[in-house]
């Protein structure tokens, strides 16, 4: 409960060092990260890539996608919920089409598939005309 750790670097060298603590996971981050925050970042980026790819493949390349992910961690239980939220501007697409594409990206992005045991993964898609 009082321990700490450090991610010195990742294989690509893209980031690090990052300090992690139990408190950053369950209380206040105070400038530190947690495994759940890293999962959220990976999930948001993977989802955005999957959505962008699917939209482009259907002939409606997005001008902009902004995605966030919130991961809920419950001590003693683990990750219980992931909430994705995406705002997008996609010429040639309507709101219903955007929401459908977002649901498909949620189901098909590799990180969503890897996290399938979470059970409660949702996406809120906001279309910007």
N, C-alpha and C positions, 0 to 999 in steps of 0.2 A: 504494500500500500504506500510505502514511503520511497520506493525505489524509482530509478529513472533509467533511461536508455538513450541510445543515440543511433540514428541512421547516418553513417558517415557519408555514404554516397550511393547512387544507383549505378547500374552498369553503364548507362549512357553518359554519366557524368552531368546530366541535366540539372540535378539538384542535390543538395546535401551540404553541410550536415544539418540534420533536424533532430532536436531533442524531443523525447517522448516521456510522459509520466502517466501514472494512474490518474492523478488529479486532472490532467488535460483530457482524459477520457470520460470522467464521470462528474467533474465539477466545473471549474473554470479553466480554459486553456492557458491563460496568462502568457501568450506568445509561444506556447509549445503546441505540438501537433499530437495526433493520436492515429492509430491504425484506421479507425473509422473515417477520419478526415481524409486520409490518403485513399481509402476505398471510394469515398464520395467524389474526389477529384478524378480518379480513374473512371468511375461510372459516368460522370457528366461528360468527360471528353469522348469516351467510347460511344455513348448514346448520340452525341452531336455528330460524330463521324458517320455512324450508321444512318442517321436521319438525313444528313447532307447527301450521302451516297444514294440512298433510296429516292430522294427528291430529284437529284440530277438524272438518275436512270429513267425516271418517268417524264423527263423533259421539263421539269420545273426547278431549275437550279436556285437555291436560296441566295438572297442578297446578304442576309445576316441571320444567325442563330445564336441565342444566348441561353446557356443551360446551367442550372445549378442542381445539386443533389444534396439532400439532407439524409444522413444515416442516423437512425435511432439505435442506441446501444443501451441495453439493460443489464447491469451487473448480475451475474449468476445465470443469465439467460442467453445473452449474446446480442447479435444484431436482429432486431425484430421488425424493422421497417426501413424502406428507402423510398424517399419522395423525390422524383425528378420534376423539374419545372423548366419549360422551354418557351422562349418568346422568339418568334420568327417572322421574317419578312420574305415572302416567296412570291414573286410575280407569276401570274398565270394560275394561281391556286386559290381556292376558297378556304374558309375556316374549317368546314367539315373535312375537306381533303387533307388539310394540315393536321388536324386531330387524328385522323386515320393513319397518316404516315408516322406520326409520333408514337402511336400505340404499336405499330409494326416495328419501329426502331427499338422501342423498349423491350419487346419480346425477342428481337433478333440480334441485338448487339452482344458480342461475346462476353462482356462483363456481366450483363443481365443474366445470360445463360449460366455463367460461373456462379452467380449469386442466387440461383433459383431456390436454394434451400431457405432463403429468407422468407419466401412466401408472400409477403406484402410489399410489392414493388409497384408504385403508381407513377403516373405521369400527368402533369397538368400542362396543357398546350395552349398558349395564347398567341393568336394569329394577329399580326400587325399588317394592316392594309397599306 
